[in-house]
Amino acid sequence: MSNGSQENQDKNLGLNIFADFFSRKDAANIENIPSTTALFDHANRMSRDYFSYLVEKKDPNVYVINIDIGTEIGDAKNAYFWSVISGNRSIGEWDSYVAGLKSSGLDRILAELKTIYDQQQVELRQYLAAFR
C-alpha cells in the first residue's frame, strides 16, 4: 500500500508534517482557559525536577514487613480507589476498606516505618551536630 509518491515520502510532505501539531496537547495547540494554561505551565516546571523529590531507601533490607506484604496492601488500595472511581464501589465503604487494610497488616507496616523513621531522625541529628 502506498502513502503517496516517493518524493512525498522522501521530503515528508503531506499529512505527516502535521503529526506533531495533531499530537500536541499544550497551550500552543489548543485554546485553554487561564487555569488550564497555568496547569500546563506548572506541569512543565515540575516535570523536569520532580525526580529530585524522590526518596531512595538507604537500606532497603530494613523494610522487612513492607517488602513482605506491602504489595498486597498497595494492590488493595488501587483496587478500591479504581472501583470507587468507576462506580463499582461506594465511598461509603471506606471504613470496611480501612478495616481490610488493617487486617492485611497495615498497622505492622506503619509501625515498622515509624521505627525506621525514628532511627533516621536520630542519625540525622547526629550528622547535623557534627557541623555545629
C-alpha positions as CSV (number, residue, x, y, z in Angstrom):
1,M,0.0,0.0,0.0
2,S,1.4,3.4,-1.0
3,N,1.3,6.5,1.2
4,G,1.8,8.8,-1.8
5,S,4.6,9.4,-4.2
6,Q,8.2,8.6,-3.4
7,E,9.1,12.3,-3.5
8,N,6.3,12.9,-1.0
9,Q,7.7,10.3,1.3
10,D,11.3,11.4,0.9
11,K,10.5,15.0,1.7
12,N,8.0,14.1,4.4
13,L,5.2,16.1,2.6
14,G,1.6,15.6,3.1
15,L,-0.2,14.9,6.4
16,N,3.0,13.6,8.1
17,I,4.2,17.2,8.5
18,F,1.2,17.8,10.7
19,A,1.8,14.8,13.0
20,D,3.4,16.9,15.8
21,F,0.7,19.5,15.6
22,F,-2.1,17.0,16.0
23,S,-0.4,15.0,18.7
24,R,0.4,18.1,20.9
25,K,-1.8,18.8,23.8
26,D,-0.4,22.0,25.1
27,A,-1.2,25.7,25.1
28,A,0.4,26.1,21.7
29,N,-2.1,23.8,20.1
30,I,-5.3,24.3,22.0
31,E,-7.1,27.3,23.4
32,N,-7.4,27.0,27.1
33,I,-9.0,28.8,30.0
34,P,-6.3,30.5,32.1
35,S,-6.4,27.8,34.8
36,T,-5.7,25.1,32.3
37,T,-2.8,27.1,30.8
38,A,-1.5,27.6,34.4
39,L,-1.7,23.8,34.9
40,F,0.3,23.1,31.8
41,D,2.9,25.7,32.9
42,H,3.1,24.1,36.4
43,A,3.5,20.6,34.9
44,N,6.3,21.8,32.7
45,R,8.1,23.4,35.6
46,M,7.7,20.3,37.8
47,S,8.3,17.5,35.3
48,R,12.0,18.2,34.8
49,D,12.9,18.5,38.5
50,Y,10.3,16.3,40.2
51,F,12.7,13.3,40.4
52,S,14.8,15.3,42.9
53,Y,11.9,14.8,45.4
54,L,12.0,11.0,45.2
55,V,13.4,9.3,48.2
56,E,15.7,6.4,47.9
57,K,15.8,3.9,50.7
58,K,19.2,4.0,52.4
59,D,19.0,0.3,53.3
60,P,16.0,-1.5,51.6
61,N,16.7,-4.6,53.7
62,V,15.3,-3.0,56.8
63,Y,11.8,-2.8,55.3
64,V,11.1,-6.5,56.1
65,I,7.4,-6.3,56.7
66,N,6.8,-3.8,54.0
67,I,8.6,-6.0,51.5
68,D,6.6,-9.0,52.7
69,I,3.1,-7.6,52.5
70,G,3.4,-4.1,51.0
71,T,2.5,-5.1,47.5
72,E,-0.8,-6.8,48.7
73,I,-1.8,-3.6,50.5
74,G,-0.9,-1.4,47.6
75,D,-2.9,-3.7,45.3
76,A,-5.9,-3.5,47.7
77,K,-5.6,0.3,47.7
78,N,-5.5,0.6,43.9
79,A,-8.4,-1.8,43.5
80,Y,-10.6,0.1,46.0
81,F,-9.7,3.6,44.5
82,W,-10.4,2.5,40.9
83,S,-13.6,0.7,41.9
84,V,-14.9,3.8,43.6
85,I,-13.9,6.0,40.6
86,S,-15.6,3.6,38.2
87,G,-18.7,3.4,40.4
88,N,-18.5,-0.2,41.3
89,R,-18.0,0.5,45.0
90,S,-19.1,3.3,47.2
91,I,-17.0,5.8,49.2
92,G,-19.4,4.8,52.0
93,E,-17.4,1.5,52.2
94,W,-14.4,3.4,53.4
95,D,-14.5,2.0,56.9
96,S,-14.6,-1.6,55.7
97,Y,-11.8,-0.8,53.2
98,V,-9.6,0.5,56.0
99,A,-10.5,-2.5,58.2
100,G,-9.5,-4.8,55.4
101,L,-6.1,-3.0,55.1
102,K,-5.6,-3.3,58.8
103,S,-6.4,-7.0,58.8
104,S,-3.8,-7.4,55.9
105,G,-1.1,-5.9,58.1
106,L,-1.2,-2.1,57.5
107,D,-0.6,-1.4,61.2
108,R,2.5,-3.6,61.2
109,I,3.9,-1.8,58.2
110,L,3.2,1.6,59.8
111,A,4.9,0.5,63.0
112,E,7.9,-0.7,61.0
113,L,8.1,2.6,59.1
114,K,7.8,4.7,62.3
115,T,10.7,2.7,63.8
116,I,12.8,3.3,60.7
117,Y,11.9,7.0,60.6
118,D,12.7,7.5,64.3
119,Q,16.1,5.9,63.8
120,Q,16.8,8.0,60.8
121,Q,15.9,11.2,62.8
122,V,18.5,10.2,65.4
123,E,21.1,9.6,62.7
124,L,20.2,13.0,61.1
125,R,20.6,14.8,64.4
126,Q,23.9,13.2,65.0
127,Y,25.0,14.1,61.4
128,L,24.0,17.7,61.8
129,A,25.6,18.0,65.2
130,A,28.9,17.3,63.6
131,F,28.7,20.5,61.7
132,R,27.8,22.8,64.6
